[in-house]
Amino acid sequence: MINAEQIILKAVVTEKATQATSNLNSYTFKVSPGANKISVAQAVEKTFPNVNVTKVRIINVRPKLKRDRTRRGQYGVKSGYKKALVTLQAGQSLDIV
């Protein structure tokens, strides 16, 4: 098994992710491209003790084309990544901030 530090890259803290945390007890993480649901659940339970994961959803975020103003309107690519939404048992929480 890969180390938990290699699977979970960082926590995603956006307005939408914060709403999901408060309403649905769901946390959002940026994960490695080779991660799957089982490895993400094991990594979260290993990284944060006394936490039980009930559900993991994985989303592949596509790369976006962005216009570069410094190169006269040529397009550049914003890299894609893999995102995991992890739902915990009721009454449990993580201290991410």
C-alpha positions in Angstrom: 0.0 0.0 0.0 1.2 3.5 -0.8 1.7 5.9 2.1 -1.2 8.1 3.2 0.9 11.2 2.5 1.3 10.1 -1.2 -2.4 9.5 -1.6 -3.9 12.7 0.0 -2.1 15.7 -1.5 -4.0 18.5 0.1 -7.4 19.6 1.4 -9.6 21.7 -0.9 -11.0 24.7 0.9 -13.4 26.5 -1.2 -16.9 28.0 -0.6 -18.6 25.0 -2.1 -16.4 22.5 -0.1 -17.0 24.4 3.1 -20.8 24.2 2.6 -20.5 20.5 2.0 -18.6 20.2 5.2 -21.2 22.0 7.3 -24.3 20.5 5.7 -23.3 17.0 4.6 -20.3 16.2 6.8 -18.3 15.7 3.6 -14.7 16.8 3.2 -12.9 17.4 -0.1 -9.3 16.4 -0.9 -7.0 16.6 -3.9 -5.6 13.1 -4.3 -3.0 11.4 -6.4 -4.0 10.3 -9.9 -3.6 6.6 -9.1 -5.8 6.7 -6.0 -9.0 4.7 -5.8 -11.9 4.8 -3.3 -10.5 2.1 -1.0 -7.0 3.7 -0.8 -8.5 7.1 -0.2 -10.7 5.8 2.7 -7.7 4.0 4.2 -5.5 7.1 3.9 -8.1 9.3 5.6 -8.6 6.9 8.5 -4.8 6.5 8.9 -4.1 10.3 8.7 -6.9 11.3 11.0 -7.3 8.8 13.9 -10.7 8.2 15.5 -12.5 8.9 12.2 -14.7 6.4 10.2 -15.3 7.0 6.5 -18.7 6.0 5.3 -18.6 7.0 1.6 -16.0 8.2 -0.9 -16.8 9.8 -4.3 -14.0 10.5 -6.8 -14.1 13.1 -9.5 -11.6 13.6 -12.3 -11.3 17.3 -12.9 -10.4 17.9 -16.6 -7.7 20.3 -17.7 -8.9 23.7 -18.8 -7.7 25.9 -21.6 -6.9 29.4 -20.4 -6.0 32.4 -22.5 -2.5 33.8 -21.7 -2.5 37.6 -21.8 1.3 37.8 -21.9 1.7 35.6 -25.0 -0.7 37.6 -27.2 -3.8 35.5 -26.6 -2.3 32.1 -27.1 -3.8 29.3 -25.1 -2.2 27.6 -22.2 -3.4 24.6 -20.2 -4.4 24.5 -16.6 -3.6 21.0 -15.4 -6.3 18.6 -14.4 -6.4 16.6 -11.1 -8.3 14.0 -9.2 -10.6 15.1 -6.3 -12.1 13.0 -3.6 -15.2 13.8 -1.6 -15.1 11.9 1.7 -18.2 11.5 3.9 -17.7 10.7 7.6 -20.0 9.1 10.2 -22.5 11.4 11.9 -21.0 13.3 14.8 -17.4 13.1 13.5 -15.4 15.9 12.1 -11.9 16.9 10.9 -9.8 19.9 11.9 -8.5 20.9 8.5 -8.2 24.7 8.7 
